[in-house]
Amino acid sequence: MRIELLCTGDELVTGLTTDTNSPYLEARLFELGLKVERVVVVGDVRERIGQALREASARADVVVVSGGLGPTSDDFTAECAAEAAGVPLVEDARVLEALRERVARRGRELTPNVARMARVPRGAEVVLNPVGAAPLFFLRMGGCLLFFLPGVPREFRALVEGEVLPRVRAELEKQPGRMYRAFRLLRTVGIPESVLDTRVAPLARAHPRVVFGFRTHAPENHLKLMAEAPSQAEAEAALAAAEAASRRELGMAVYGADGDTHAEVLARLLTEAGATLALAESCTGGLIASQLTSVPGASRFLVGGAVVYTEQMKMTWAGVPAELLARHGAVSRPVAVALAEGVRAVCQTTYALSVTGVAGPTGGTPEDPVGTVYCALAAEGAPTRCERFVISGDRDTVRLFAASHALELLRERLLSVSSS
């Protein structure tokens, strides 16, 4: 199946907005075993949108179009679609009523510019938007099925999940002599992409039915496994064998699969262990706490944390002795250890993590240059572990990887305890 994406909007071609819809849909389609063949971005120019629609529909089996369905004067994708299909625009009564009810709930009247969102190409099938105003509509042009979605990411994703993917899957099922596919995404941390590639290269040769691919999503690197076979059972068996081999080769570097996140995995391990955690963050400025509290139910394991950004707060909130700071400096192994042990004692938790470092762009020394980070893990009944890392990149990169390194100290400890 040949799939193309068409994204419209001046904001995308002027750099004012980053296109997040295409990567999201590409990843979701890849899970179905489908690779997008082309992504086209077009500004708000009627002639170019119409031309792009005609060209894409002539090449592809499915085209997904995002943007240009709203109420403003530069939203004219529906008009372009009607012109490309050679049909007039018609008003959809169901959409119009939904729009009228939507504005009434907000205490407003339906204005003409909002009402125009109910106009769709004649013959198009229309689906109401569950989280917004502009509807999804789809129509066929020749042998191509085109989906038209609003460009707002939250609305786009809801309609992709609820409407587009099921229909694409149904189209896939219709194809004669189709191959069946199975997909797995293995998420790794602490291993560079080039090393990941080198280590799994022999596995790719040993599993010819599986395509091995890679994706960097800092601070992680992902291994994409896609099996293809004449039946679903064969594809899933080939995938299972390749996944097992990959996990054996990569070991602890694999923290999760598919939709897992680092924070969710840590939350699950802490909850299963009945353990609690406290945090003392300096250069990460609360980033670790933010990641962990994004997981529902974080209060079951996260007792609290302190952003100990200054030396005064390191002393006041984590009990770091002044003489230790004077002797070794805030970015040092002894201070990282004292931070972890101090915040664990204050919060009376099973574990505590600390991070102190030089995020940059200034502040480094010959001994501890910019990018130097110390992460420590204090654990009940065990010696405190502290690791030094030197991270390359800008300030945001240093902070992101520092948080990841700290969480990895904790994950390794939890896994070693659970297996002993």
DOLO-325604 format. One line per field, with one value per residue (C-alpha): z negated, y, x negated. Coordinates in steps of 0.2 Angstrom, whole numbers, plus 5000, padded with zeros to 4 digits. Layout:
! DOLO-325604
pz <- (Z / ...)
py <- (Y / ...)
px <- (X / ...)
This chain:
! DOLO-325604
pz <- (5000 / 5005 / 4992 / 4993 / 4981 / 4986 / 4973 / 4976 / 4968 / 4970 / 4952 / 4957 / 4971 / 4962 / 4947 / 4935 / 4931 / 4931 / 4940 / 4926 / 4935 / 4949 / 4937 / 4926 / 4940 / 4948 / 4932 / 4930 / 4948 / 4946 / 4932 / 4945 / 4956 / 4967 / 4973 / 4978 / 4996 / 4996 / 4985 / 4994 / 4985 / 4994 / 4989 / 4989 / 5008 / 5016 / 5033 / 5024 / 5012 / 5027 / 5037 / 5022 / 5020 / 5038 / 5039 / 5023 / 5027 / 5044 / 5035 / 5019 / 5013 / 4997 / 4994 / 4977 / 4977 / 4962 / 4959 / 4967 / 4961 / 4948 / 4948 / 4954 / 4971 / 4974 / 4971 / 4988 / 4989 / 4991 / 5006 / 5014 / 5011 / 5019 / 5034 / 5036 / 5035 / 5048 / 5036 / 5027 / 5008 / 4999 / 4981 / 4969 / 4958 / 4944 / 4943 / 4944 / 4929 / 4919 / 4922 / 4916 / 4900 / 4898 / 4898 / 4888 / 4874 / 4873 / 4873 / 4891 / 4907 / 4923 / 4934 / 4953 / 4952 / 4940 / 4950 / 4965 / 4957 / 4961 / 4979 / 4987 / 5005 / 5011 / 5009 / 4995 / 4979 / 4963 / 4946 / 4931 / 4922 / 4904 / 4897 / 4908 / 4921 / 4938 / 4944 / 4953 / 4970 / 4983 / 5001 / 5016 / 5031 / 5044 / 5034 / 5020 / 5003 / 4996 / 4977 / 4973 / 4954 / 4944 / 4941 / 4922 / 4915 / 4901 / 4914 / 4927 / 4916 / 4909 / 4927 / 4932 / 4918 / 4919 / 4938 / 4950 / 4943 / 4943 / 4961 / 4967 / 4959 / 4968 / 4984 / 4981 / 4978 / 4995 / 5005 / 5014 / 5010 / 4995 / 4984 / 4965 / 4953 / 4935 / 4926 / 4910 / 4904 / 4891 / 4881 / 4875 / 4865 / 4862 / 4879 / 4894 / 4910 / 4919 / 4905 / 4906 / 4925 / 4923 / 4910 / 4918 / 4936 / 4934 / 4928 / 4944 / 4954 / 4944 / 4945 / 4964 / 4961 / 4950 / 4955 / 4942 / 4941 / 4929 / 4922 / 4910 / 4898 / 4886 / 4873 / 4880 / 4895 / 4902 / 4911 / 4924 / 4928 / 4942 / 4947 / 4964 / 4969 / 4978 / 4963 / 4946 / 4936 / 4946 / 4944 / 4926 / 4923 / 4933 / 4923 / 4907 / 4911 / 4917 / 4901 / 4890 / 4898 / 4897 / 4879 / 4875 / 4885 / 4877 / 4860 / 4847 / 4861 / 4866 / 4853 / 4862 / 4878 / 4889 / 4879 / 4863 / 4856 / 4845 / 4831 / 4832 / 4831 / 4815 / 4808 / 4811 / 4803 / 4788 / 4785 / 4787 / 4774 / 4762 / 4762 / 4760 / 4768 / 4764 / 4776 / 4774 / 4791 / 4795 / 4813 / 4819 / 4810 / 4806 / 4823 / 4815 / 4803 / 4819 / 4828 / 4814 / 4809 / 4827 / 4823 / 4814 / 4797 / 4794 / 4776 / 4772 / 4773 / 4775 / 4758 / 4763 / 4770 / 4769 / 4782 / 4773 / 4786 / 4774 / 4761 / 4748 / 4753 / 4753 / 4735 / 4730 / 4738 / 4740 / 4725 / 4735 / 4723 / 4728 / 4726 / 4739 / 4752 / 4748 / 4749 / 4765 / 4774 / 4778 / 4793 / 4785 / 4780 / 4761 / 4763 / 4774 / 4761 / 4747 / 4757 / 4760 / 4742 / 4735 / 4744 / 4741 / 4722 / 4722 / 4732 / 4724 / 4741 / 4747 / 4761 / 4765 / 4781 / 4783 / 4798 / 4798 / 4813 / 4825 / 4839 / 4847 / 4857 / 4844 / 4827 / 4831 / 4825 / 4832 / 4820 / 4822 / 4839 / 4846 / 4847 / 4831 / 4821 / 4804 / 4801 / 4784 / 4778 / 4759 / 4754 / 4737 / 4730 / 4744 / 4749 / 4759 / 4777 / 4787 / 4805 / 4815 / 4833 / 4846 / 4858 / 4875 / 4881 / 4877 / 4860 / 4863 / 4869 / 4854 / 4842 / 4852 / 4852 / 4833 / 4829 / 4839 / 4831 / 4813 / 4817 / 4824 / 4808 / 4799 / 4812 / 4811 / 4792 / 4793 / 4805 / 4796 / 4780 / 4788 / 4796 / 4780)
py <- (5000 / 5017 / 5030 / 5049 / 5063 / 5081 / 5095 / 5112 / 5129 / 5144 / 5141 / 5125 / 5132 / 5148 / 5139 / 5146 / 5129 / 5112 / 5098 / 5085 / 5077 / 5068 / 5059 / 5054 / 5046 / 5039 / 5029 / 5023 / 5017 / 5009 / 4998 / 4992 / 4987 / 5002 / 5015 / 5032 / 5035 / 5054 / 5069 / 5085 / 5102 / 5116 / 5134 / 5142 / 5144 / 5137 / 5132 / 5123 / 5113 / 5108 / 5103 / 5093 / 5084 / 5079 / 5073 / 5063 / 5055 / 5049 / 5041 / 5034 / 5022 / 5033 / 5051 / 5059 / 5078 / 5089 / 5107 / 5121 / 5115 / 5129 / 5145 / 5158 / 5165 / 5155 / 5138 / 5133 / 5115 / 5109 / 5120 / 5114 / 5096 / 5099 / 5107 / 5093 / 5080 / 5090 / 5092 / 5106 / 5110 / 5106 / 5109 / 5094 / 5096 / 5085 / 5095 / 5112 / 5106 / 5100 / 5117 / 5126 / 5116 / 5118 / 5137 / 5138 / 5128 / 5143 / 5156 / 5162 / 5162 / 5153 / 5165 / 5163 / 5159 / 5145 / 5138 / 5136 / 5122 / 5112 / 5113 / 5098 / 5091 / 5082 / 5063 / 5064 / 5054 / 5065 / 5061 / 5073 / 5079 / 5071 / 5084 / 5100 / 5108 / 5105 / 5087 / 5074 / 5070 / 5057 / 5054 / 5044 / 5052 / 5038 / 5023 / 5034 / 5036 / 5054 / 5058 / 5077 / 5081 / 5097 / 5101 / 5104 / 5090 / 5085 / 5084 / 5076 / 5062 / 5058 / 5056 / 5046 / 5034 / 5033 / 5034 / 5034 / 5019 / 5007 / 5012 / 5010 / 4993 / 4988 / 4994 / 4984 / 4968 / 4970 / 4969 / 4953 / 4942 / 4954 / 4950 / 4951 / 4961 / 4962 / 4976 / 4979 / 4995 / 4991 / 5006 / 5008 / 5020 / 5022 / 5015 / 5026 / 5023 / 5017 / 5004 / 4998 / 4996 / 4986 / 4975 / 4969 / 4968 / 4949 / 4947 / 4955 / 4942 / 4928 / 4934 / 4937 / 4940 / 4954 / 4972 / 4980 / 4999 / 5013 / 5029 / 5042 / 5051 / 5058 / 5053 / 5036 / 5025 / 5014 / 4997 / 4995 / 4977 / 4973 / 4955 / 4951 / 4934 / 4926 / 4924 / 4933 / 4918 / 4917 / 4936 / 4936 / 4920 / 4928 / 4944 / 4935 / 4926 / 4942 / 4951 / 4938 / 4938 / 4957 / 4957 / 4944 / 4954 / 4971 / 4966 / 4980 / 4993 / 4988 / 4997 / 4994 / 4991 / 5000 / 5013 / 5012 / 5027 / 5028 / 5036 / 5023 / 5009 / 5016 / 5019 / 5001 / 4995 / 5006 / 5002 / 4983 / 4984 / 4995 / 5007 / 5026 / 5039 / 5057 / 5068 / 5082 / 5090 / 5104 / 5106 / 5096 / 5109 / 5097 / 5088 / 5071 / 5075 / 5082 / 5066 / 5055 / 5065 / 5063 / 5045 / 5043 / 5037 / 5044 / 5048 / 5030 / 5030 / 5048 / 5057 / 5073 / 5082 / 5098 / 5109 / 5113 / 5125 / 5136 / 5131 / 5138 / 5127 / 5112 / 5115 / 5120 / 5107 / 5092 / 5095 / 5096 / 5102 / 5119 / 5113 / 5099 / 5112 / 5123 / 5109 / 5100 / 5112 / 5110 / 5099 / 5085 / 5067 / 5070 / 5083 / 5072 / 5058 / 5070 / 5077 / 5059 / 5054 / 5070 / 5071 / 5052 / 5055 / 5071 / 5062 / 5044 / 5035 / 5019 / 5028 / 5045 / 5052 / 5067 / 5076 / 5090 / 5096 / 5110 / 5112 / 5126 / 5136 / 5143 / 5137 / 5123 / 5120 / 5110 / 5096 / 5097 / 5105 / 5110 / 5094 / 5086 / 5078 / 5068 / 5057 / 5048 / 5035 / 5032 / 5016 / 5010 / 4997 / 4999 / 5010 / 5026 / 5024 / 5039 / 5040 / 5054 / 5058 / 5070 / 5074 / 5083 / 5095 / 5111 / 5115 / 5106 / 5090 / 5090 / 5091 / 5078 / 5065 / 5069 / 5065 / 5049 / 5044 / 5046 / 5036 / 5022 / 5021 / 5018 / 5006 / 4995 / 4995 / 4990 / 4976 / 4969 / 4969 / 4960 / 4947 / 4943)
px <- (5000 / 4993 / 4996 / 4992 / 4995 / 4999 / 4997 / 5004 / 5001 / 4989 / 4984 / 4976 / 4966 / 4960 / 4953 / 4966 / 4973 / 4965 / 4974 / 4977 / 4992 / 4982 / 4969 / 4984 / 4993 / 4978 / 4974 / 4992 / 4993 / 4976 / 4984 / 4996 / 4981 / 4983 / 4970 / 4975 / 4968 / 4968 / 4972 / 4977 / 4978 / 4987 / 4991 / 5008 / 5009 / 5025 / 5016 / 5002 / 5014 / 5025 / 5010 / 5002 / 5019 / 5020 / 5002 / 5003 / 5019 / 5012 / 4997 / 5004 / 5017 / 5020 / 5017 / 5018 / 5020 / 5019 / 5023 / 5034 / 5051 / 5053 / 5064 / 5051 / 5049 / 5033 / 5042 / 5047 / 5042 / 5060 / 5062 / 5046 / 5052 / 5069 / 5060 / 5048 / 5062 / 5072 / 5087 / 5096 / 5095 / 5111 / 5117 / 5117 / 5132 / 5125 / 5109 / 5118 / 5129 / 5114 / 5105 / 5121 / 5122 / 5103 / 5104 / 5120 / 5111 / 5099 / 5113 / 5110 / 5119 / 5114 / 5105 / 5103 / 5085 / 5087 / 5102 / 5092 / 5083 / 5098 / 5095 / 5087 / 5085 / 5101 / 5100 / 5087 / 5090 / 5090 / 5085 / 5088 / 5073 / 5074 / 5061 / 5063 / 5074 / 5068 / 5074 / 5064 / 5070 / 5063 / 5067 / 5060 / 5051 / 5049 / 5041 / 5035 / 5043 / 5040 / 5042 / 5044 / 5040 / 5038 / 5020 / 5022 / 5011 / 5023 / 5038 / 5027 / 5021 / 5039 / 5046 / 5031 / 5033 / 5052 / 5055 / 5040 / 5030 / 5045 / 5050 / 5032 / 5031 / 5047 / 5040 / 5024 / 5035 / 5043 / 5026 / 5024 / 5009 / 5004 / 4990 / 4993 / 4983 / 4979 / 4969 / 4960 / 4951 / 4937 / 4932 / 4914 / 4904 / 4886 / 4880 / 4876 / 4885 / 4869 / 4865 / 4883 / 4882 / 4865 / 4872 / 4888 / 4880 / 4877 / 4895 / 4902 / 4892 / 4899 / 4917 / 4920 / 4939 / 4936 / 4931 / 4920 / 4921 / 4916 / 4923 / 4915 / 4926 / 4913 / 4909 / 4915 / 4911 / 4924 / 4923 / 4937 / 4941 / 4954 / 4957 / 4965 / 4973 / 4987 / 4997 / 4999 / 4994 / 4978 / 4974 / 4977 / 4966 / 4952 / 4954 / 4954 / 4938 / 4929 / 4935 / 4929 / 4912 / 4911 / 4915 / 4902 / 4889 / 4893 / 4897 / 4900 / 4899 / 4917 / 4929 / 4945 / 4955 / 4968 / 4977 / 4967 / 4958 / 4943 / 4953 / 4968 / 4955 / 4947 / 4965 / 4970 / 4954 / 4955 / 4973 / 4970 / 4956 / 4966 / 4952 / 4952 / 4941 / 4935 / 4925 / 4912 / 4910 / 4897 / 4893 / 4909 / 4920 / 4934 / 4934 / 4933 / 4948 / 4958 / 4955 / 4960 / 4975 / 4981 / 4986 / 5003 / 5002 / 4984 / 4989 / 4988 / 4969 / 4963 / 4963 / 4955 / 4940 / 4930 / 4922 / 4906 / 4900 / 4889 / 4876 / 4887 / 4902 / 4890 / 4886 / 4904 / 4914 / 4903 / 4891 / 4875 / 4861 / 4854 / 4836 / 4840 / 4845 / 4830 / 4818 / 4825 / 4837 / 4855 / 4851 / 4842 / 4844 / 4844 / 4858 / 4868 / 4867 / 4871 / 4886 / 4893 / 4891 / 4897 / 4913 / 4916 / 4914 / 4926 / 4939 / 4936 / 4938 / 4931 / 4921 / 4915 / 4908 / 4897 / 4890 / 4877 / 4867 / 4862 / 4876 / 4867 / 4864 / 4852 / 4846 / 4834 / 4817 / 4802 / 4806 / 4825 / 4829 / 4846 / 4857 / 4850 / 4863 / 4863 / 4878 / 4880 / 4892 / 4894 / 4902 / 4909 / 4896 / 4883 / 4868 / 4872 / 4868 / 4861 / 4857 / 4848 / 4854 / 4847 / 4861 / 4859 / 4872 / 4881 / 4889 / 4905 / 4896 / 4885 / 4900 / 4910 / 4896 / 4892 / 4910 / 4909 / 4893 / 4900 / 4915 / 4904 / 4895 / 4912 / 4918 / 4902 / 4904 / 4922 / 4919 / 4904 / 4914 / 4929 / 4918 / 4908)
